[in-house]
Amino acid sequence: MKRKINILLISIFCVGLSGCYEKGVRFWNGGPYISKAEHKAHEECFKELESIKEPKAYIGSKEMQDWLNKVYGPAERECMKRKGF
């Protein structure tokens, strides 16, 4: 019985630490979340860029990566510049 309680306590402790670890990493990397204005701008740009035609390739393929780097990425950065970010 004591062993089961120890395993349960260790499990709870590990789950708690993993949550704290994520928060710590987010804080270390420049803050927990983006601002509401930046989040809104991202969503607006995402809606604008949905009209860009994607290649008929699976995610992770060379063709998709090239498309992301040469078409989608620059368009997204330009949109965010127009929104002030």
N, C-alpha and C positions, 0 to 999 in steps of 0.2 A: 504494500500500500504506500509506504514511504517513497519507494522508487517511482511510482506513478505520479505522485505529487511533485517530486523533483523534476520529472520529465515535463509535466504540465507547466511548472513555473519557468523552467528553462525555455520552453516553447513560447510562452507569453513574453518573456524577456527578449528573446530574439526577434519576435515580430515587432515589439515596441522599438527596439534599436534600429531595425531596418527602416521604419517610418522616420525616426529621428535622423538617420543617415541621409535620406533623400532631402529632407528639409535643410540639413547642414550643407549639402552639396549645392542646392539651389541658392542658399544665402551666399556661399563662397563664390559662386559664379556670377554674382552681380545682382542679387535680389531674387525674391521668390517668384514674382510674376511680372508680366509686362503691364503697362498702364492700360486703363480702360480705353483711352483714346487710340493707343497703338493697336489694341485688340480689335477695335472697331475698324480701323484702317486696314488691318490684315483681312478681316472678313469682307470688306468692300472690294478690296483688290482680288480676293479669291473669287468673288462673284463675277467681277469684270473679266478675269482670266479664264473662266470656265468655257468661254466661247472659242478659245484657242484650240485648234484641232490637235489631238494627241496622235502619235504614231501607233500603229496596230502591233505593238510589241509588248512582251511581258515586262513587268516591273523588275528592274535590276539588269535588264539587257543593255548591251552597249548602245543600241539605237535609242533606247529610252533615256539613258544617261546623257547622251549627246544632246537630245532634244531638251532635257531639263537644263543643261549647261548653256546651250546656245539660244534657246527660244524662251522657255518659261522663266528661268532665273533672271535674265536681263529685263523682261517685261514686268516681273514682280518688283524688282528693285526700282524701276522707273515709276511704277505706280506708287510705291511707298514714298519716293522722293516727291511726287506731286502732292501727296497727302501730308508732307511735312516731316517724314521720318527717315 
